Amino acid sequence: VAEFPPGLNPIYTVNQQYLADLMKRTSSELAHLKGRAERRGIAITTRTAAGIPSEEVITAARAEDSDLIVVGTRGKTGLAHILLGSTAERVIRGAPCPVLAVRDPADTEEESVLSKPVMLERILVPVDFSDCSLDALKYAVAVAKQAKASVMLLHVLEPVSYGLDFTLGNSKARRLEVETWTKRLEELASSHQHPNMTVESRLRGGLPADSILDAAKTLPCDLIVMGTHGRRGISHTISGSVAEAVLRKAHCPVIVVRSPTAIRER
């Protein structure tokens, strides 16, 4: 996507020339990437567009009836993220299919996913038993069966009051809550067992995004699959998005699966 600067009126000759040069450079870069892929035996087609990147990606995905969108993310946080936003996150909120986000290796000390073979052995699936998280689980199970990978279900139990260590409380009511959620997780894991994969479960206490990121590193996991409601506007601003918080900091690729209900509402 050639991003045409906002406010630059394309009716003027000088701007038309600028856009033509921009599209020419974009086409040249795409041709180079296509050649690299074809040398590895990958069939590839290309298309170019001018406009807002997230909108053009979503439009192309719909036109091509894509099964998956793969995007890179710079993992911006703080003021840079607030001011600039994230094309990947905007794509996720409007995508008609799951989105695989891969961090730019320049943003992390972790070894680049491009410099070593991609081994899909364990998939982390955070679940809160909402419809969107269970939809993501179905998708993760389908991927795991194909890859013969294991699935790790994770439910994060947020503390009633946050201590410095964010550990689970020790009250009788809290212990009962832990037992209840542990049982639900085990039943969910048991219902998805398959000869080609194993499904395990973990219960953790803490802030959801932090707990998910920590689990992905310490278990460790090669992929995180999460659900999202895909809300926009005030509802998104107020509630935030655990999926997007994980997306910005995860050391491994993240697949975000939008709820079918959210897609139908668009």
C-alpha positions as a Markdown table, in Angstrom:
| # | Residue | x | y | z |
|---|---|---|---|---|
| 1 | Val | 0.0 | 0.0 | 0.0 |
| 2 | Ala | 1.4 | 3.4 | -1.0 |
| 3 | Glu | 0.3 | 5.7 | 1.8 |
| 4 | Phe | -0.8 | 8.9 | 0.2 |
| 5 | Pro | -0.2 | 11.8 | 2.6 |
| 6 | Pro | -3.5 | 13.2 | 4.1 |
| 7 | Gly | -4.5 | 16.6 | 2.6 |
| 8 | Leu | -2.5 | 16.1 | -0.5 |
| 9 | Asn | -5.0 | 16.9 | -3.3 |
| 10 | Pro | -4.4 | 14.4 | -6.2 |
| 11 | Ile | -6.0 | 16.7 | -8.8 |
| 12 | Tyr | -2.8 | 18.8 | -9.0 |
| 13 | Thr | -0.2 | 17.7 | -11.6 |
| 14 | Val | 2.7 | 17.8 | -9.1 |
| 15 | Asn | 0.8 | 15.5 | -6.7 |
| 16 | Gln | -0.2 | 13.2 | -9.5 |
| 17 | Gln | 3.5 | 12.8 | -10.4 |
| 18 | Tyr | 4.3 | 12.2 | -6.7 |
| 19 | Leu | 1.7 | 9.4 | -6.5 |
| 20 | Ala | 2.9 | 7.9 | -9.8 |
| 21 | Asp | 6.5 | 7.8 | -8.5 |
| 22 | Leu | 5.3 | 6.3 | -5.1 |
| 23 | Met | 3.3 | 3.6 | -6.9 |
| 24 | Lys | 6.3 | 2.8 | -9.1 |
| 25 | Arg | 8.6 | 2.3 | -6.1 |
| 26 | Thr | 5.9 | 0.2 | -4.3 |
| 27 | Ser | 5.6 | -2.0 | -7.4 |
| 28 | Ser | 9.4 | -2.4 | -7.6 |
| 29 | Glu | 9.6 | -3.5 | -3.9 |
| 30 | Leu | 6.7 | -5.9 | -4.4 |
| 31 | Ala | 8.4 | -7.5 | -7.4 |
| 32 | His | 11.6 | -8.0 | -5.3 |
| 33 | Leu | 9.6 | -9.7 | -2.5 |
| 34 | Lys | 7.8 | -11.8 | -5.0 |
| 35 | Gly | 11.1 | -13.0 | -6.5 |
| 36 | Arg | 12.3 | -14.0 | -3.0 |
| 37 | Ala | 9.2 | -16.0 | -2.3 |
| 38 | Glu | 9.2 | -17.8 | -5.7 |
| 39 | Arg | 12.8 | -18.9 | -5.2 |
| 40 | Arg | 11.5 | -20.7 | -2.1 |
| 41 | Gly | 8.8 | -22.4 | -4.1 |
| 42 | Ile | 6.0 | -20.3 | -2.9 |
| 43 | Ala | 3.2 | -19.3 | -5.3 |
| 44 | Ile | 2.5 | -15.6 | -4.9 |
| 45 | Thr | 0.5 | -12.8 | -6.5 |
| 46 | Thr | 0.7 | -9.1 | -5.8 |
| 47 | Arg | -1.5 | -6.1 | -5.9 |
| 48 | Thr | -0.9 | -2.4 | -5.2 |
| 49 | Ala | -3.1 | 0.3 | -3.8 |
| 50 | Ala | -2.9 | 3.9 | -2.6 |
| 51 | Gly | -4.6 | 5.0 | 0.5 |
| 52 | Ile | -4.8 | 4.3 | 4.2 |
| 53 | Pro | -2.9 | 1.1 | 4.8 |
| 54 | Ser | -5.3 | -0.6 | 7.2 |
| 55 | Glu | -8.3 | 0.2 | 5.1 |
| 56 | Glu | -6.7 | -1.0 | 1.9 |
| 57 | Val | -5.5 | -4.3 | 3.6 |
| 58 | Ile | -9.1 | -5.0 | 4.8 |
| 59 | Thr | -10.5 | -4.2 | 1.3 |
| 60 | Ala | -8.0 | -6.6 | -0.3 |
| 61 | Ala | -8.7 | -9.3 | 2.2 |
| 62 | Arg | -12.4 | -9.1 | 1.4 |
| 63 | Ala | -11.8 | -9.0 | -2.4 |
| 64 | Glu | -9.5 | -12.0 | -2.3 |
| 65 | Asp | -11.7 | -13.9 | 0.2 |
| 66 | Ser | -8.6 | -14.4 | 2.3 |
| 67 | Asp | -8.3 | -17.1 | 5.0 |
| 68 | Leu | -5.6 | -15.2 | 6.9 |
| 69 | Ile | -3.9 | -11.8 | 7.0 |
| 70 | Val | -0.2 | -11.7 | 8.0 |
| 71 | Val | 1.0 | -8.3 | 9.2 |
| 72 | Gly | 4.2 | -7.1 | 10.8 |
| 73 | Thr | 4.0 | -4.9 | 14.0 |
| 74 | Arg | 6.6 | -2.5 | 15.4 |
| 75 | Gly | 5.3 | -3.1 | 19.0 |
| 76 | Lys | 5.0 | 0.6 | 19.8 |
| 77 | Thr | 3.8 | 1.5 | 23.3 |
| 78 | Gly | 3.3 | 4.7 | 25.3 |
| 79 | Leu | 3.1 | 8.1 | 23.6 |
| 80 | Ala | 4.3 | 6.8 | 20.2 |
| 81 | His | 1.5 | 4.3 | 20.1 |
| 82 | Ile | -1.2 | 6.9 | 21.3 |
| 83 | Leu | -0.1 | 9.4 | 18.6 |
| 84 | Leu | 0.5 | 7.0 | 15.7 |
| 85 | Gly | -1.7 | 4.1 | 16.5 |
| 86 | Ser | -1.0 | 0.8 | 14.9 |
| 87 | Thr | -1.9 | -0.4 | 11.4 |
| 88 | Ala | -1.9 | -4.0 | 12.7 |
| 89 | Glu | -4.5 | -3.2 | 15.4 |
| 90 | Arg | -6.7 | -1.3 | 13.0 |
| 91 | Val | -6.6 | -4.2 | 10.6 |
| 92 | Ile | -7.5 | -6.6 | 13.4 |
| 93 | Arg | -10.6 | -4.5 | 14.4 |
| 94 | Gly | -11.9 | -4.6 | 10.8 |
| 95 | Ala | -10.6 | -7.8 | 9.3 |
| 96 | Pro | -13.0 | -10.4 | 7.8 |
| 97 | Cys | -10.6 | -13.2 | 8.8 |
| 98 | Pro | -8.0 | -14.1 | 11.5 |
| 99 | Val | -4.9 | -11.9 | 11.6 |
| 100 | Leu | -1.4 | -13.2 | 12.3 |
| 101 | Ala | 0.9 | -10.5 | 13.7 |
| 102 | Val | 4.6 | -10.9 | 13.8 |
| 103 | Arg | 6.9 | -8.6 | 15.7 |
| 104 | Asp | 9.7 | -6.7 | 14.0 |
| 105 | Pro | 12.9 | -8.4 | 15.3 |
| 106 | Ala | 14.5 | -4.9 | 15.6 |
| 107 | Asp | 12.0 | -4.2 | 18.5 |
| 108 | Thr | 13.1 | -7.1 | 20.6 |
| 109 | Glu | 16.2 | -8.9 | 21.8 |
| 110 | Glu | 14.6 | -12.2 | 20.9 |
| 111 | Glu | 16.1 | -14.0 | 17.9 |
| 112 | Ser | 14.3 | -13.2 | 14.7 |
| 113 | Val | 11.7 | -15.7 | 13.6 |
| 114 | Leu | 13.3 | -15.4 | 10.1 |
| 115 | Ser | 16.7 | -16.6 | 11.2 |
| 116 | Lys | 15.6 | -20.0 | 12.4 |
| 117 | Pro | 13.2 | -22.7 | 11.4 |
| 118 | Val | 9.6 | -22.0 | 12.5 |
| 119 | Met | 8.7 | -24.9 | 14.8 |
| 120 | Leu | 5.1 | -24.9 | 16.0 |
| 121 | Glu | 5.1 | -27.2 | 19.0 |
| 122 | Arg | 2.9 | -25.5 | 21.6 |
| 123 | Ile | 0.0 | -23.0 | 21.1 |
| 124 | Leu | -1.1 | -20.8 | 24.0 |
| 125 | Val | -4.8 | -20.0 | 24.0 |
| 126 | Pro | -6.1 | -17.6 | 26.7 |
| 127 | Val | -9.7 | -18.3 | 27.5 |
| 128 | Asp | -12.2 | -16.4 | 29.7 |
| 129 | Phe | -15.1 | -18.6 | 28.5 |
| 130 | Ser | -16.6 | -15.7 | 26.4 |
| 131 | Asp | -17.9 | -16.6 | 23.0 |
| 132 | Cys | -14.9 | -14.8 | 21.3 |
| 133 | Ser | -12.3 | -16.7 | 23.3 |
| 134 | Leu | -14.1 | -20.0 | 22.6 |
| 135 | Asp | -14.2 | -19.2 | 18.9 |
| 136 | Ala | -10.4 | -18.6 | 19.1 |
| 137 | Leu | -10.0 | -22.0 | 20.8 |
| 138 | Lys | -11.8 | -23.7 | 17.9 |
| 139 | Tyr | -9.4 | -22.0 | 15.4 |
| 140 | Ala | -6.3 | -22.9 | 17.5 |
| 141 | Val | -7.4 | -26.5 | 17.8 |
| 142 | Ala | -7.8 | -26.7 | 14.0 |
| 143 | Val | -4.2 | -25.3 | 13.6 |
| 144 | Ala | -2.8 | -27.6 | 16.2 |
| 145 | Lys | -4.3 | -30.7 | 14.6 |
| 146 | Gln | -2.7 | -29.8 | 11.3 |
| 147 | Ala | 0.7 | -29.0 | 12.9 |
| 148 | Lys | 0.5 | -31.9 | 15.4 |
| 149 | Ala | 1.2 | -29.3 | 18.1 |
| 150 | Ser | 0.0 | -29.2 | 21.7 |
| 151 | Val | -2.5 | -26.6 | 23.0 |
| 152 | Met | -2.2 | -24.9 | 26.4 |
| 153 | Leu | -5.3 | -23.3 | 27.7 |
| 154 | Leu | -4.8 | -20.3 | 30.1 |
| 155 | His | -7.3 | -18.6 | 32.3 |
| 156 | Val | -6.2 | -15.6 | 34.3 |
| 157 | Leu | -8.0 | -15.0 | 37.6 |
| 158 | Glu | -7.7 | -11.3 | 38.4 |
| 159 | Pro | -7.1 | -10.5 | 42.1 |
| 160 | Val | -9.9 | -8.9 | 44.0 |
| 161 | Ser | -7.4 | -6.3 | 45.2 |
| 162 | Tyr | -3.9 | -6.0 | 43.7 |
| 163 | Gly | -1.0 | -6.7 | 45.9 |
| 164 | Leu | 2.6 | -6.0 | 44.9 |
| 165 | Asp | 3.1 | -9.5 | 43.7 |
| 166 | Phe | -0.3 | -9.9 | 42.1 |
| 167 | Thr | -0.7 | -13.4 | 43.6 |
| 168 | Leu | -4.0 | -15.2 | 44.2 |
| 169 | Gly | -5.7 | -14.6 | 47.5 |
| 170 | Asn | -5.7 | -17.2 | 50.2 |
| 171 | Ser | -9.2 | -16.7 | 51.6 |
| 172 | Lys | -11.6 | -19.6 | 51.6 |
| 173 | Ala | -13.8 | -17.9 | 49.0 |
| 174 | Arg | -10.8 | -17.4 | 46.8 |
| 175 | Arg | -9.7 | -21.0 | 47.1 |
| 176 | Leu | -13.2 | -22.1 | 46.1 |
| 177 | Glu | -13.0 | -19.8 | 43.1 |
| 178 | Val | -9.7 | -21.3 | 42.1 |
| 179 | Glu | -11.1 | -24.8 | 42.4 |
| 180 | Thr | -14.1 | -23.9 | 40.3 |
| 181 | Trp | -12.1 | -22.3 | 37.5 |
| 182 | Thr | -9.6 | -25.1 | 37.5 |
| 183 | Lys | -12.3 | -27.7 | 37.1 |
| 184 | Arg | -13.9 | -25.7 | 34.2 |
| 185 | Leu | -10.5 | -25.4 | 32.5 |
| 186 | Glu | -9.8 | -29.1 | 32.9 |
| 187 | Glu | -13.3 | -30.0 | 31.5 |
| 188 | Leu | -12.7 | -27.7 | 28.5 |
| 189 | Ala | -9.3 | -29.2 | 27.8 |
| 190 | Ser | -10.7 | -32.7 | 28.1 |
| 191 | Ser | -13.5 | -31.9 | 25.6 |
| 192 | His | -10.9 | -31.0 | 22.9 |
| 193 | Gln | -8.4 | -33.8 | 23.3 |
| 194 | His | -7.5 | -35.5 | 19.9 |
| 195 | Pro | -5.1 | -38.2 | 18.8 |
| 196 | Asn | -3.0 | -35.7 | 16.9 |
| 197 | Met | -2.6 | -33.3 | 19.9 |
| 198 | Thr | -2.7 | -32.9 | 23.6 |
| 199 | Val | -4.6 | -30.1 | 25.4 |
| 200 | Glu | -3.4 | -28.9 | 28.8 |
| 201 | Ser | -4.6 | -26.1 | 31.0 |
| 202 | Arg | -3.2 | -23.6 | 33.5 |
| 203 | Leu | -4.8 | -21.1 | 35.9 |
| 204 | Arg | -2.8 | -18.0 | 36.8 |
| 205 | Gly | -3.5 | -14.9 | 38.9 |
| 206 | Gly | -2.7 | -11.4 | 37.9 |
| 207 | Leu | -3.3 | -8.9 | 35.2 |
| 208 | Pro | -4.6 | -10.6 | 32.0 |
| 209 | Ala | -2.1 | -9.2 | 29.5 |
| 210 | Asp | 0.9 | -9.6 | 31.8 |
| 211 | Ser | 0.0 | -13.1 | 32.8 |
| 212 | Ile | -0.5 | -14.2 | 29.1 |
| 213 | Leu | 2.9 | -12.7 | 28.1 |
| 214 | Asp | 4.7 | -14.3 | 31.0 |
| 215 | Ala | 3.1 | -17.7 | 30.3 |
| 216 | Ala | 4.0 | -17.5 | 26.6 |
| 217 | Lys | 7.7 | -17.0 | 27.6 |
| 218 | Thr | 8.0 | -19.4 | 30.5 |
| 219 | Leu | 6.1 | -22.4 | 29.2 |
| 220 | Pro | 7.3 | -21.6 | 26.5 |
| 221 | Cys | 4.9 | -21.3 | 23.5 |
| 222 | Asp | 5.5 | -20.8 | 19.8 |
| 223 | Leu | 2.2 | -19.1 | 19.0 |
| 224 | Ile | -0.6 | -17.3 | 20.9 |
| 225 | Val | -4.1 | -17.5 | 19.6 |
| 226 | Met | -6.6 | -15.0 | 21.0 |
| 227 | Gly | -10.1 | -13.9 | 20.4 |
| 228 | Thr | -11.3 | -10.3 | 20.2 |
| 229 | His | -14.7 | -8.6 | 20.0 |
| 230 | Gly | -13.2 | -6.1 | 17.5 |
| 231 | Arg | -15.0 | -3.1 | 19.1 |
| 232 | Arg | -14.2 | 0.5 | 18.0 |
| 233 | Gly | -14.7 | 3.9 | 19.5 |
| 234 | Ile | -15.6 | 4.6 | 23.1 |
| 235 | Ser | -16.4 | 1.0 | 24.0 |
| 236 | His | -12.9 | 0.0 | 22.9 |
| 237 | Thr | -11.2 | 3.0 | 24.6 |
| 238 | Ile | -12.9 | 2.3 | 27.9 |
| 239 | Ser | -12.6 | -1.4 | 28.0 |
| 240 | Gly | -9.2 | -1.6 | 26.3 |
| 241 | Ser | -8.1 | -4.7 | 24.6 |
| 242 | Val | -6.1 | -7.5 | 26.2 |
| 243 | Ala | -5.4 | -8.9 | 22.7 |
| 244 | Glu | -3.8 | -5.6 | 21.5 |
| 245 | Ala | -1.8 | -5.3 | 24.7 |
| 246 | Val | -0.4 | -8.8 | 24.1 |
| 247 | Leu | 0.1 | -8.0 | 20.4 |
| 248 | Arg | 2.4 | -5.1 | 21.2 |
| 249 | Lys | 4.7 | -7.1 | 23.6 |
| 250 | Ala | 4.6 | -10.8 | 22.7 |
| 251 | His | 7.9 | -12.5 | 21.9 |
| 252 | Cys | 6.2 | -14.9 | 19.5 |
| 253 | Pro | 3.7 | -14.5 | 16.7 |
| 254 | Val | 0.0 | -13.8 | 17.7 |
| 255 | Ile | -3.1 | -14.9 | 15.8 |
| 256 | Val | -6.1 | -12.8 | 16.6 |
| 257 | Val | -9.5 | -14.2 | 15.8 |
| 258 | Arg | -12.4 | -11.9 | 15.6 |
| 259 | Ser | -15.8 | -13.1 | 16.9 |
| 260 | Pro | -18.1 | -14.1 | 13.9 |
| 261 | Thr | -20.8 | -11.9 | 15.6 |
| 262 | Ala | -18.5 | -8.8 | 15.3 |
| 263 | Ile | -17.8 | -9.6 | 11.7 |
| 264 | Arg | -21.5 | -10.0 | 10.8 |
| 265 | Glu | -22.3 | -6.7 | 12.5 |
| 266 | Arg | -20.0 | -4.8 | 10.1 |
